[in-house]
Amino acid sequence: YTLIAYIIVFITTMFIKVEEKLDGNKIETKRMKLSTAFEIIPMLKDYPITKYILLISIVPFAFIGGFNLIVIAIGEAHQSSIVKGLVYASEGILTLVPGLFIRKLTEKFNDFSLLIMSSVLIGSSQLLLTLHEYWVAIPIVSFGLFGFATGILMPLSSTICQKNIPKEFLGRFFSL
């Protein structure tokens, strides 16, 4: 039933008319046109920072995709739901911490170097997870490190993209 609902929503969006006020009292009616994500490929060539941000964010998004599965596996390995709770808590709390001082970091360091640093920290946190069976604190520290790095990477990359990409392409870019 969900697929049918999505198809109905998709078809009905083709009939939407948007009225925009231009100069004075003129109202122009535009019909929404079907556009694809492939329209942003030429834009990626014009704005090279977007290519770099997409490449840098592959590792974090892959990690986020399997986040819950990793936490479940860690909980089963240690046979403790407390470890799962601490992992979630450390990641969640340390995701919020960089927001307190990201402004000062961006004044002190280059945006791109912060993106690279946070991506390296995310990769390090994944490597650290290979040792999770030896000591209970390792997954907690690893997910805390991941949360901290994600708290830098995600808002900073979104801000850079919003500043550099033309407004007509933003929706399609962020849907990638």
ZIRAJO-V958871 format. One record per residue. RES is the residue in one small letter. SS is DSSP state (alpha for helix, beta for strand, coil for the rest). D_FIRST is the distance of its C-alpha to the first C-alpha in Angstrom with 2 decimals. Layout:
RES:SS:D_FIRST + RES:SS:D_FIRST
This chain:
y:coil:0.00 + t:alpha:3.77 + l:alpha:5.47 + i:alpha:5.19 + a:alpha:6.28 + y:alpha:8.77 + i:alpha:10.00 + i:alpha:10.70 + v:alpha:12.46 + f:alpha:14.29 + i:alpha:15.54 + t:alpha:16.64 + t:alpha:18.60 + m:coil:20.74 + f:coil:22.10 + i:coil:23.32 + k:beta:27.10 + v:beta:29.10 + e:beta:32.62 + e:beta:35.13 + k:beta:38.68 + l:coil:41.17 + d:coil:44.90 + g:coil:45.92 + n:coil:44.17 + k:coil:42.45 + i:beta:38.69 + e:beta:36.87 + t:beta:33.41 + k:beta:31.42 + r:beta:28.33 + m:coil:25.96 + k:coil:26.19 + l:coil:23.89 + s:coil:25.38 + t:coil:24.84 + a:alpha:25.86 + f:alpha:28.63 + e:alpha:30.54 + i:alpha:31.66 + i:alpha:33.55 + p:alpha:36.69 + m:alpha:36.44 + l:alpha:36.57 + k:alpha:39.85 + d:alpha:41.26 + y:coil:40.45 + p:alpha:41.28 + i:alpha:40.56 + t:alpha:36.82 + k:alpha:37.14 + y:alpha:38.99 + i:alpha:36.53 + l:alpha:33.63 + l:alpha:35.79 + i:alpha:36.90 + s:alpha:33.44 + i:alpha:32.07 + v:alpha:33.61 + p:alpha:32.41 + f:alpha:28.79 + a:alpha:28.91 + f:alpha:30.44 + i:alpha:27.95 + g:alpha:25.06 + g:coil:26.57 + f:alpha:28.09 + n:alpha:26.51 + l:alpha:27.09 + i:alpha:30.69 + v:alpha:31.24 + i:alpha:29.99 + a:alpha:32.30 + i:alpha:35.18 + g:alpha:34.69 + e:alpha:34.78 + a:alpha:37.81 + h:alpha:39.71 + q:coil:38.31 + s:coil:37.98 + s:alpha:35.28 + i:alpha:37.95 + v:alpha:37.98 + k:alpha:34.23 + g:alpha:34.79 + l:alpha:37.79 + v:alpha:35.98 + y:alpha:33.22 + a:alpha:35.95 + s:alpha:38.21 + e:alpha:35.54 + g:alpha:34.29 + i:alpha:37.80 + l:alpha:39.17 + t:alpha:36.37 + l:alpha:37.67 + v:alpha:41.36 + p:alpha:41.70 + g:alpha:40.57 + l:alpha:43.89 + f:alpha:46.02 + i:alpha:44.03 + r:alpha:46.09 + k:alpha:49.30 + l:alpha:47.95 + t:alpha:47.02 + e:alpha:50.51 + k:alpha:52.17 + f:coil:50.15 + n:coil:48.59 + d:alpha:44.81 + f:alpha:44.30 + s:alpha:46.45 + l:alpha:44.39 + l:alpha:41.20 + i:alpha:42.94 + m:alpha:44.32 + s:alpha:41.01 + s:alpha:39.41 + v:alpha:42.36 + l:alpha:41.95 + i:alpha:38.29 + g:alpha:39.41 + s:alpha:42.22 + s:alpha:39.94 + q:alpha:37.93 + l:alpha:41.22 + l:alpha:42.40 + l:alpha:39.44 + t:alpha:41.00 + l:alpha:43.66 + h:coil:41.38 + e:coil:42.70 + y:coil:46.31 + w:coil:46.19 + v:alpha:43.69 + a:alpha:44.30 + i:alpha:43.31 + p:alpha:39.50 + i:alpha:40.07 + v:alpha:42.38 + s:alpha:40.13 + f:alpha:37.05 + g:alpha:39.38 + l:alpha:40.66 + f:alpha:37.17 + g:alpha:36.30 + f:alpha:39.56 + a:alpha:39.10 + t:alpha:35.51 + g:alpha:36.81 + i:alpha:39.14 + l:alpha:37.06 + m:alpha:33.82 + p:alpha:35.41 + l:alpha:38.26 + s:alpha:36.23 + s:alpha:33.93 + t:alpha:37.07 + i:alpha:38.81 + c:alpha:35.90 + q:alpha:35.60 + k:alpha:39.36 + n:alpha:39.62 + i:coil:36.57 + p:coil:36.59 + k:alpha:34.23 + e:alpha:32.41 + f:alpha:31.29 + l:alpha:30.43 + g:alpha:26.69 + r:alpha:26.35 + f:alpha:28.75 + f:alpha:27.07 + s:coil:23.66 + l:coil:25.35
